[in-house]
Amino acid sequence: MAIAPDRPPVTLAVLAGEDRHRTKDLLGALSPQLRTGDNVVLLGTGRSSQHLSVWRERRTNGTLERSRVLPRVADYILVVDALITPSRDLITVLLEPVGDGVGAVAPRSNFGSGDQRCTEVPYGRTDIGAKRAFLRDIGASLPHRFTPAAVLDGPCVLLRRDLALARNSLDDFASSSTIPDILQHMGKHGALLLIAENAFVDHPEGALRDAPILISAALIVKDEEHQLATCLRAASTLADELVVYDTGSTDGTV
C-alpha cells in the first residue's frame, strides 16, 4: 500500500450510526491508509466534535488512540458514511489532485445521485469475493484520472477545510443536507469538483449487478396421472423451478 510521505494531513470525519460494528470495520479498513498527523472524528446523533470522546489520533506505532486534547482539523476533511467499504489506497488517491482551485474530490460509488454514481458494478449482493477483488484491484485496473463534475452527492468526499467550514461546523456534517449544500456552494464559486476514476466506495444500499430473474412454476394437481408429465415438460421450458402440490390424488399422479 503506497502512502505518499509528503501528502497533506487529513481529518477523517465518519458519519457514524448506531451500528458500532460497521464503524469499527470501516476504521479497520482505513486506518492502514492513515499516517502520523491524521486524526479521526466520529459524527452523528448524540456526538459533539467539542468532546474528546469522539476524536482519535493516528500514533507513530500505527494505532488509533483517543486524543488527549482537541485536535486541529486538518486542511483536508474526508467525510465518509460508516456503511461504506472503501477501495485500496482511497485516501492517497483522493489527495493526489488537491491544490489551488480544487474544492472537493470524490471516488466513484454505487450510491448517491451525483455525477460520481455508477449505475452498474461487477458484483452482486452475495458476490463477496468479487466485491473484494474489485475494490482491491480498481486502483491498478483504471487510469489515474480525475474527471470534473458538476454535482457530487455520495457517501464519501474529500473537502478542503477552509471552504467546507466557512459557513458550517463539523457537527453540521451529520445533517444529510449539509454536504450537498457545501458542494453546491463550492461549485457556484468556482471551486473544482473532481471524481477520482480509480477509487471506489461500495455502499450496501447502492446499485449492484442485476441478479438473473428466476421463475418458479407451482402446479396444484389432483388425479392428473395422464396429463402431469406433458404439463411438466411444457412448464420446464418456461420456468427454472417446478413445484407440484398434490391435493389428494387417488390415481398414480404421485
Order of alpha helices (4+ residues) and beta strands (2+ residues): beta-alpha-beta-beta-beta-beta-beta-alpha-beta-alpha-beta-beta-alpha-alpha-beta-beta-alpha-beta
